[in-house]
Amino acid sequence: MISRRSLLKQLGVSSAVLPFLGNLPSFAAAATTPRKRLVIVFSPDGVVKKNFWPTEPGPFGDTPLPAILEPFTPFRDQLLTLEGVHNRIAGDGDGHMRGIGCLLTGIELFPGNIQGGSDTPAGWASGLSIDQELKNFFQSNQATATRFGSLEFGVLVPDRADTWTRMVYAGPNKPIAPIDDPYQMYAKLYGQVKDRENMQSVLDDLQEELASVASRLPAEDRRILEEHTQLVREFEQELAAPRETIPHQVPVLEQDVVDENDEMPRISRMQIELLVASLAADFTRVATLQYTNSVGQPRFRWLDISEGQHDLSHEPNSNEEAQEKLTKINAWYASEIAFLAKRLAETPEPGGEGSMLDNTTILWTNELGEGNSHTHDNIPWVFLGGGLGLKTGRAMRVEGGGHHNRLLLSIAHAMGHTSLERFGNPDYCGEGPLTGLS
Protein backbone atom coordinates (compact mmCIF):
# COMPACT_ATOMS: atom_id res chain seq x y z
CA MET A 1 0.00 0.00 0.00
CA ILE A 2 1.38 3.39 -1.00
CA SER A 3 1.28 6.38 1.33
CA ARG A 4 -0.14 9.75 0.37
CA ARG A 5 3.26 11.42 0.75
CA SER A 6 5.06 8.73 -1.27
CA LEU A 7 2.51 8.88 -4.09
CA LEU A 8 2.83 12.64 -4.46
CA LYS A 9 6.62 12.36 -4.43
CA GLN A 10 6.62 9.68 -7.12
CA LEU A 11 4.26 11.68 -9.30
CA GLY A 12 6.30 14.84 -8.83
CA VAL A 13 3.25 16.96 -8.02
CA SER A 14 2.10 19.14 -5.14
CA SER A 15 -0.78 18.67 -2.72
CA ALA A 16 -2.86 21.04 -4.86
CA VAL A 17 -3.79 18.09 -7.09
CA LEU A 18 -5.24 16.05 -4.20
CA PRO A 19 -8.88 16.65 -5.17
CA PHE A 20 -8.20 15.14 -8.62
CA LEU A 21 -6.58 11.96 -7.28
CA GLY A 22 -9.22 10.85 -4.81
CA ASN A 23 -10.60 8.11 -7.05
CA LEU A 24 -7.28 6.42 -7.77
CA PRO A 25 -7.37 2.99 -6.04
CA SER A 26 -3.86 3.22 -4.56
CA PHE A 27 -4.40 6.75 -3.31
CA ALA A 28 -7.85 6.02 -1.95
CA ALA A 29 -6.49 3.03 -0.05
CA ALA A 30 -3.77 5.16 1.50
CA ALA A 31 -6.21 7.89 2.46
CA THR A 32 -8.67 5.56 4.18
CA THR A 33 -6.19 3.44 6.14
CA PRO A 34 -7.30 3.90 9.75
CA ARG A 35 -4.84 5.71 11.99
CA LYS A 36 -4.71 4.05 15.37
CA ARG A 37 -4.34 6.62 18.13
CA LEU A 38 -3.88 6.38 21.88
CA VAL A 39 -4.50 9.08 24.49
CA ILE A 40 -3.60 8.24 28.10
CA VAL A 41 -5.29 10.42 30.73
CA PHE A 42 -4.07 10.50 34.35
CA SER A 43 -5.84 11.76 37.45
CA PRO A 44 -4.46 11.21 40.99
CA ASP A 45 -5.16 9.86 44.45
CA GLY A 46 -7.30 6.78 43.72
CA VAL A 47 -11.06 6.44 43.40
CA VAL A 48 -14.11 5.68 45.54
CA LYS A 49 -14.42 2.00 44.68
CA LYS A 50 -18.12 1.61 45.45
CA ASN A 51 -18.95 4.47 43.08
CA PHE A 52 -16.50 3.51 40.37
CA TRP A 53 -16.56 -0.20 39.59
CA PRO A 54 -19.64 -1.82 38.05
CA THR A 55 -21.08 -4.40 40.42
CA GLU A 56 -20.79 -7.31 37.99
CA PRO A 57 -18.74 -8.03 34.87
CA GLY A 58 -20.56 -8.25 31.56
CA PRO A 59 -22.45 -5.98 29.14
CA PHE A 60 -23.63 -2.67 30.53
CA GLY A 61 -27.03 -3.07 28.92
CA ASP A 62 -29.48 -0.52 30.27
CA THR A 63 -28.06 -0.62 33.80
CA PRO A 64 -27.02 2.88 34.96
CA LEU A 65 -23.27 3.36 35.18
CA PRO A 66 -21.73 3.97 38.62
CA ALA A 67 -21.80 7.59 39.77
CA ILE A 68 -18.19 8.36 38.81
CA LEU A 69 -18.60 6.86 35.34
CA GLU A 70 -22.04 8.42 34.70
CA PRO A 71 -20.59 11.14 32.38
CA PHE A 72 -19.67 8.32 29.98
CA THR A 73 -23.31 7.31 29.48
CA PRO A 74 -23.52 8.75 25.92
CA PHE A 75 -20.52 6.55 25.02
CA ARG A 76 -21.43 3.41 26.97
CA ASP A 77 -21.25 1.31 23.78
CA GLN A 78 -17.61 2.40 23.36
CA LEU A 79 -16.70 1.98 27.03
CA LEU A 80 -14.68 -0.80 28.69
CA THR A 81 -13.83 -0.93 32.39
CA LEU A 82 -11.08 -3.34 33.40
CA GLU A 83 -11.01 -4.52 37.01
CA GLY A 84 -8.51 -6.82 38.68
CA VAL A 85 -5.28 -5.51 37.12
CA HIS A 86 -2.64 -4.63 39.69
CA ASN A 87 0.66 -2.75 39.79
CA ARG A 88 2.98 -5.20 41.57
CA ILE A 89 6.20 -3.23 41.01
CA ALA A 90 7.97 -2.96 44.38
CA GLY A 91 11.24 -1.35 45.45
CA ASP A 92 12.17 2.13 46.61
CA GLY A 93 9.80 5.07 46.93
CA ASP A 94 6.47 5.67 48.65
CA GLY A 95 3.15 4.41 47.32
CA HIS A 96 2.43 7.55 45.34
CA MET A 97 5.90 7.65 43.80
CA ARG A 98 5.85 4.02 42.73
CA GLY A 99 2.24 4.48 41.65
CA ILE A 100 2.91 7.19 39.08
CA GLY A 101 6.54 6.32 38.27
CA CYS A 102 5.80 2.65 37.55
CA LEU A 103 2.31 3.14 36.11
CA LEU A 104 3.32 3.39 32.44
CA THR A 105 6.86 2.02 32.75
CA GLY A 106 6.13 -1.25 34.54
CA ILE A 107 9.58 -1.16 36.14
CA GLU A 108 11.18 -0.12 39.42
CA LEU A 109 12.38 3.34 40.38
CA PHE A 110 16.08 3.95 40.70
CA PRO A 111 17.46 4.56 44.20
CA GLY A 112 17.59 8.30 44.79
CA ASN A 113 17.27 11.13 47.26
CA ILE A 114 13.58 12.03 46.90
CA GLN A 115 12.04 11.21 50.27
CA GLY A 116 8.40 10.24 50.58
CA GLY A 117 7.05 9.87 54.09
CA SER A 118 8.76 7.07 56.02
CA ASP A 119 9.48 5.01 52.90
CA THR A 120 12.90 4.62 51.35
CA PRO A 121 13.89 7.52 49.08
CA ALA A 122 13.90 6.98 45.33
CA GLY A 123 14.68 8.63 42.02
CA TRP A 124 13.33 8.41 38.50
CA ALA A 125 11.96 5.31 36.78
CA SER A 126 14.52 2.86 35.40
CA GLY A 127 12.82 2.38 32.03
CA LEU A 128 10.78 4.09 29.36
CA SER A 129 6.98 4.39 29.45
CA ILE A 130 4.64 2.55 27.10
CA ASP A 131 3.61 5.71 25.26
CA GLN A 132 7.27 6.39 24.40
CA GLU A 133 7.75 2.78 23.34
CA LEU A 134 4.86 3.27 20.93
CA LYS A 135 6.23 6.63 19.81
CA ASN A 136 9.55 5.00 18.92
CA PHE A 137 7.71 2.20 17.11
CA PHE A 138 5.67 4.61 14.99
CA GLN A 139 8.57 6.97 14.32
CA SER A 140 10.72 4.12 13.01
CA ASN A 141 8.35 3.67 10.04
CA GLN A 142 7.90 6.46 7.50
CA ALA A 143 4.29 5.42 6.94
CA THR A 144 3.38 6.07 10.60
CA ALA A 145 5.92 8.74 11.58
CA THR A 146 4.44 12.07 12.62
CA ARG A 147 5.81 15.53 13.24
CA PHE A 148 6.08 15.19 17.02
CA GLY A 149 5.88 11.44 17.64
CA SER A 150 4.14 12.09 20.95
CA LEU A 151 2.70 15.06 22.81
CA GLU A 152 2.51 15.47 26.57
CA PHE A 153 -0.27 17.74 27.83
CA GLY A 154 -0.73 18.78 31.43
CA VAL A 155 -3.31 20.56 33.57
CA LEU A 156 -2.01 22.26 36.73
CA VAL A 157 1.07 20.05 36.99
CA PRO A 158 3.31 21.68 39.64
CA ASP A 159 6.33 23.58 38.39
CA ARG A 160 8.85 21.25 39.95
CA ALA A 161 10.68 18.10 38.84
CA ASP A 162 10.27 15.10 41.12
CA THR A 163 8.95 11.57 40.97
CA TRP A 164 5.43 12.64 42.00
CA THR A 165 5.06 14.92 38.96
CA ARG A 166 6.32 12.66 36.14
CA MET A 167 4.68 9.64 34.53
CA VAL A 168 6.23 9.76 31.02
CA TYR A 169 9.80 8.54 30.49
CA ALA A 170 11.91 8.55 27.32
CA GLY A 171 14.19 5.98 28.95
CA PRO A 172 15.91 5.19 32.27
CA ASN A 173 16.39 8.41 34.26
CA LYS A 174 14.77 10.42 31.44
CA PRO A 175 11.46 11.90 32.66
CA ILE A 176 9.50 14.04 30.21
CA ALA A 177 7.71 17.05 31.65
CA PRO A 178 4.17 17.69 30.38
CA ILE A 179 3.36 21.10 28.96
CA ASP A 180 0.58 22.49 31.16
CA ASP A 181 0.49 25.99 29.65
CA PRO A 182 -1.97 25.96 26.72
CA TYR A 183 -0.30 29.00 25.16
CA GLN A 184 3.06 27.24 25.25
CA MET A 185 1.52 24.14 23.69
CA TYR A 186 -0.12 26.27 21.00
CA ALA A 187 3.27 27.81 20.19
CA LYS A 188 4.79 24.34 19.94
CA LEU A 189 2.07 23.16 17.56
CA TYR A 190 1.69 26.29 15.45
CA GLY A 191 4.93 28.25 15.92
CA GLN A 192 5.84 30.65 13.12
CA VAL A 193 8.33 29.67 10.42
CA LYS A 194 10.72 32.47 11.46
CA ASP A 195 10.80 31.11 14.98
CA ARG A 196 11.77 27.72 13.58
CA GLU A 197 14.53 29.29 11.51
CA ASN A 198 15.90 31.11 14.53
CA MET A 199 15.82 27.93 16.59
CA GLN A 200 17.62 26.07 13.80
CA SER A 201 20.39 28.67 13.94
CA VAL A 202 20.73 28.30 17.70
CA LEU A 203 20.93 24.52 17.38
CA ASP A 204 23.66 24.80 14.74
CA ASP A 205 25.74 26.90 17.13
CA LEU A 206 25.07 24.47 19.97
CA GLN A 207 26.29 21.52 17.94
CA GLU A 208 29.61 23.22 17.25
CA GLU A 209 30.13 24.22 20.88
CA LEU A 210 29.17 20.79 22.21
CA ALA A 211 31.59 19.10 19.81
CA SER A 212 34.44 21.35 20.89
CA VAL A 213 33.86 20.57 24.57
CA ALA A 214 33.33 16.80 24.33
CA SER A 215 36.95 15.79 23.74
CA ARG A 216 38.08 17.50 26.95
CA LEU A 217 35.67 15.75 29.31
CA PRO A 218 36.02 12.57 31.43
CA ALA A 219 34.36 9.48 29.98
CA GLU A 220 31.19 9.62 32.11
CA ASP A 221 30.67 13.33 31.48
CA ARG A 222 31.23 12.74 27.78
CA ARG A 223 28.58 10.00 27.78
CA ILE A 224 26.02 12.30 29.40
CA LEU A 225 26.91 15.10 26.99
CA GLU A 226 26.51 12.73 24.05
CA GLU A 227 23.00 11.85 25.29
CA HIS A 228 22.13 15.54 25.42
CA THR A 229 23.64 16.05 21.98
CA GLN A 230 21.47 13.25 20.62
CA LEU A 231 18.40 15.05 21.93
CA VAL A 232 19.54 18.16 20.09
CA ARG A 233 19.98 16.14 16.90
CA GLU A 234 16.48 14.71 17.24
CA PHE A 235 15.08 18.20 17.72
CA GLU A 236 16.94 19.37 14.61
CA GLN A 237 15.47 16.48 12.64
CA GLU A 238 12.00 17.36 13.92
CA LEU A 239 12.43 20.94 12.74
CA ALA A 240 13.84 19.98 9.35
CA ALA A 241 11.62 17.02 8.49
CA PRO A 242 8.96 17.79 5.89
CA ARG A 243 5.61 16.77 7.35
CA GLU A 244 2.30 16.79 5.56
CA THR A 245 -0.21 18.74 7.62
CA ILE A 246 -3.78 17.60 7.23
CA PRO A 247 -6.17 20.56 6.86
CA HIS A 248 -7.94 21.05 10.18
CA GLN A 249 -9.54 23.74 12.30
CA VAL A 250 -6.89 25.52 14.37
CA PRO A 251 -8.20 26.19 17.89
CA VAL A 252 -8.74 29.77 19.02
CA LEU A 253 -7.66 29.98 22.64
CA GLU A 254 -9.34 32.13 25.26
CA GLN A 255 -6.87 34.82 26.25
CA ASP A 256 -5.39 35.75 29.64
CA VAL A 257 -6.16 32.46 31.39
CA VAL A 258 -3.64 32.16 34.22
CA ASP A 259 -2.14 28.95 35.59
CA GLU A 260 -3.91 28.79 38.94
CA ASN A 261 -6.25 26.46 40.78
CA ASP A 262 -9.60 28.07 39.97
CA GLU A 263 -8.80 28.20 36.24
CA MET A 264 -8.45 24.42 36.09
CA PRO A 265 -11.71 23.89 34.14
CA ARG A 266 -10.73 26.48 31.50
CA ILE A 267 -7.20 25.11 31.15
CA SER A 268 -8.59 21.60 30.79
CA ARG A 269 -10.87 22.58 27.93
CA MET A 270 -8.12 24.57 26.19
CA GLN A 271 -5.76 21.61 26.36
CA ILE A 272 -8.46 19.24 25.11
CA GLU A 273 -9.11 21.44 22.07
CA LEU A 274 -5.39 21.52 21.31
CA LEU A 275 -5.17 17.76 21.79
CA VAL A 276 -8.03 17.09 19.37
CA ALA A 277 -6.53 19.48 16.82
CA SER A 278 -3.11 17.82 17.08
CA LEU A 279 -4.65 14.42 16.41
CA ALA A 280 -6.77 15.75 13.54
CA ALA A 281 -3.66 17.29 11.95
CA ASP A 282 -1.76 14.01 12.46
CA PHE A 283 0.89 15.88 14.44
CA THR A 284 0.96 12.78 16.66
CA ARG A 285 -0.85 9.49 17.24
CA VAL A 286 0.26 9.07 20.85
CA ALA A 287 -0.54 11.61 23.56
CA THR A 288 -0.85 11.92 27.32
CA LEU A 289 -3.00 14.29 29.37
CA GLN A 290 -1.93 14.58 33.00
CA TYR A 291 -4.20 16.24 35.55
CA THR A 292 -2.11 17.66 38.42
CA ASN A 293 0.22 15.05 39.92
CA SER A 294 0.49 12.16 42.32
CA VAL A 295 -0.44 13.56 45.74
CA GLY A 296 -2.42 16.10 43.72
CA GLN A 297 -4.04 18.73 45.91
CA PRO A 298 -6.36 20.85 43.70
CA ARG A 299 -9.34 22.45 45.42
CA PHE A 300 -12.51 22.02 43.40
CA ARG A 301 -14.22 25.22 44.46
CA TRP A 302 -16.34 25.19 41.27
CA LEU A 303 -17.90 22.02 42.75
CA ASP A 304 -18.29 23.73 46.17
CA ILE A 305 -15.42 21.63 47.55
CA SER A 306 -12.83 23.62 49.50
CA GLU A 307 -10.62 20.80 50.78
CA GLY A 308 -7.64 19.59 48.78
CA GLN A 309 -8.14 16.35 46.85
CA HIS A 310 -5.23 14.53 48.48
CA ASP A 311 -6.42 15.43 51.98
CA LEU A 312 -9.89 14.11 51.17
CA SER A 313 -8.44 10.90 49.73
CA HIS A 314 -6.87 10.07 53.11
CA GLU A 315 -10.19 10.20 54.96
CA PRO A 316 -11.57 6.77 56.00
CA ASN A 317 -14.29 5.17 53.89
CA SER A 318 -16.65 5.66 56.83
CA ASN A 319 -16.50 9.44 56.26
CA GLU A 320 -19.50 9.67 53.95
CA GLU A 321 -19.07 13.40 53.34
CA ALA A 322 -15.49 12.89 52.11
CA GLN A 323 -16.58 9.93 49.98
CA GLU A 324 -19.29 12.06 48.37
CA LYS A 325 -16.84 14.86 47.63
CA LEU A 326 -14.27 12.46 46.16
CA THR A 327 -17.03 10.97 44.01
CA LYS A 328 -17.86 14.45 42.67
CA ILE A 329 -14.18 15.13 42.00
CA ASN A 330 -13.65 11.91 40.05
CA ALA A 331 -16.92 12.42 38.18
CA TRP A 332 -15.58 15.84 37.15
CA TYR A 333 -12.46 14.20 35.71
CA ALA A 334 -14.75 11.76 33.89
CA SER A 335 -16.79 14.65 32.50
CA GLU A 336 -13.63 16.21 31.04
CA ILE A 337 -12.69 12.90 29.42
CA ALA A 338 -16.26 12.59 28.13
CA PHE A 339 -15.86 16.04 26.59
CA LEU A 340 -12.66 14.85 24.89
CA ALA A 341 -14.59 11.84 23.57
CA LYS A 342 -17.40 14.10 22.37
CA ARG A 343 -15.00 16.35 20.47
CA LEU A 344 -13.40 13.31 18.84
CA ALA A 345 -16.80 11.80 18.05
CA GLU A 346 -18.01 14.95 16.29
CA THR A 347 -14.78 15.32 14.29
CA PRO A 348 -14.84 13.32 11.03
CA GLU A 349 -11.93 10.98 10.48
CA PRO A 350 -9.57 12.87 8.14
CA GLY A 351 -9.53 11.13 4.78
CA GLY A 352 -11.55 8.22 6.10
CA GLU A 353 -14.95 7.10 7.34
CA GLY A 354 -16.66 7.61 10.67
CA SER A 355 -15.33 9.82 13.45
CA MET A 356 -11.94 10.24 15.03
CA LEU A 357 -13.22 8.48 18.16
CA ASP A 358 -13.72 5.35 16.05
CA ASN A 359 -9.94 5.19 15.56
CA THR A 360 -8.82 6.63 18.90
CA THR A 361 -8.74 4.97 22.30
CA ILE A 362 -8.70 7.08 25.46
CA LEU A 363 -7.28 5.29 28.50
CA TRP A 364 -8.08 6.85 31.89
CA THR A 365 -5.97 5.62 34.79
CA ASN A 366 -4.62 6.52 38.23
CA GLU A 367 -1.56 5.81 40.37
CA LEU A 368 -3.64 4.22 43.16
CA GLY A 369 -6.63 1.96 43.47
CA GLU A 370 -7.76 3.80 46.59
CA GLY A 371 -6.23 6.86 48.24
CA ASN A 372 -6.49 6.13 51.96
CA SER A 373 -4.85 2.69 51.71
CA HIS A 374 -2.31 3.63 48.99
CA THR A 375 -3.12 0.30 47.39
CA HIS A 376 -1.83 -0.59 43.94
CA ASP A 377 -4.48 -3.31 43.62
CA ASN A 378 -7.33 -2.71 41.21
CA ILE A 379 -5.75 0.30 39.55
CA PRO A 380 -8.52 2.07 37.59
CA TRP A 381 -8.37 1.30 33.86
CA VAL A 382 -11.12 2.76 31.70
CA PHE A 383 -10.98 2.52 27.90
CA LEU A 384 -13.13 4.68 25.65
CA GLY A 385 -13.21 4.62 21.85
CA GLY A 386 -12.41 2.25 19.01
CA GLY A 387 -8.72 2.76 18.31
CA LEU A 388 -7.47 -0.45 19.91
CA GLY A 389 -10.23 -2.68 18.59
CA LEU A 390 -11.28 -3.74 22.10
CA LYS A 391 -14.62 -5.34 22.86
CA THR A 392 -16.44 -2.44 24.49
CA GLY A 393 -19.87 -1.82 26.01
CA ARG A 394 -18.99 -3.94 29.04
CA ALA A 395 -17.23 -4.33 32.35
CA MET A 396 -14.41 -6.87 32.40
CA ARG A 397 -12.86 -8.48 35.46
CA VAL A 398 -9.53 -10.31 35.35
CA GLU A 399 -10.09 -13.25 37.66
CA GLY A 400 -7.21 -14.09 39.97
CA GLY A 401 -5.60 -10.72 39.33
CA GLY A 402 -3.29 -9.68 36.54
CA HIS A 403 -0.04 -7.76 36.44
CA HIS A 404 -0.35 -4.42 34.74
CA ASN A 405 2.77 -5.14 32.65
CA ARG A 406 0.63 -7.60 30.72
CA LEU A 407 -1.95 -4.88 30.09
CA LEU A 408 0.76 -2.56 28.80
CA LEU A 409 1.82 -5.33 26.42
CA SER A 410 -1.81 -5.73 25.33
CA ILE A 411 -1.99 -2.02 24.50
CA ALA A 412 1.21 -2.22 22.46
CA HIS A 413 -0.04 -5.23 20.50
CA ALA A 414 -3.41 -3.61 19.85
CA MET A 415 -1.55 -0.59 18.44
CA GLY A 416 0.27 -2.91 16.01
CA HIS A 417 3.51 -3.32 17.97
CA THR A 418 3.20 -7.10 18.07
CA SER A 419 6.94 -7.78 18.13
CA LEU A 420 7.12 -6.49 21.72
CA GLU A 421 7.32 -9.61 23.89
CA ARG A 422 8.21 -8.10 27.27
CA PHE A 423 7.80 -4.64 28.74
CA GLY A 424 9.17 -3.17 31.94
CA ASN A 425 10.19 -5.78 34.51
CA PRO A 426 10.00 -9.10 32.61
CA ASP A 427 9.17 -10.95 35.85
CA TYR A 428 5.69 -9.42 35.71
CA CYS A 429 4.97 -10.10 32.04
CA GLY A 430 3.78 -13.66 32.70
CA GLU A 431 2.30 -15.27 29.62
CA GLY A 432 2.35 -12.08 27.64
CA PRO A 433 -0.60 -9.82 26.80
CA LEU A 434 -3.87 -10.22 28.70
CA THR A 435 -6.52 -12.22 26.89
CA GLY A 436 -10.20 -11.43 26.48
CA LEU A 437 -9.86 -7.73 25.76
CA SER A 438 -10.96 -7.95 22.14
Secondary structure as UniProt FT lines:
FT   HELIX           4..11
FT   HELIX           15..17
FT   HELIX           18..21
FT   TURN            22..23
FT   HELIX           25..32
FT   STRAND          37..42
FT   HELIX           49..51
FT   STRAND          58..59
FT   TURN            61..62
FT   HELIX           67..78
FT   STRAND          79..86
FT   HELIX           95..103
FT   TURN            104..105
FT   TURN            117..118
FT   HELIX           130..139
FT   TURN            142..144
FT   STRAND          149..155
FT   HELIX           163..165
FT   STRAND          168..169
FT   TURN            172..173
FT   STRAND          175..176
FT   HELIX           182..190
FT   HELIX           193..214
FT   TURN            215..216
FT   HELIX           219..240
FT   HELIX           261..263
FT   HELIX           264..280
FT   TURN            281..282
FT   STRAND          284..291
FT   TURN            294..295
FT   HELIX           301..303
FT   HELIX           309..313
FT   TURN            317..318
FT   HELIX           320..345
FT   TURN            350..351
FT   HELIX           356..359
FT   STRAND          360..365
FT   TURN            371..374
FT   TURN            377..378
FT   STRAND          381..385
FT   TURN            387..388
FT   STRAND          394..403
FT   HELIX           404..414
FT   TURN            415..416
FT   TURN            418..419
FT   HELIX           426..428
FT   TURN            430..431
//
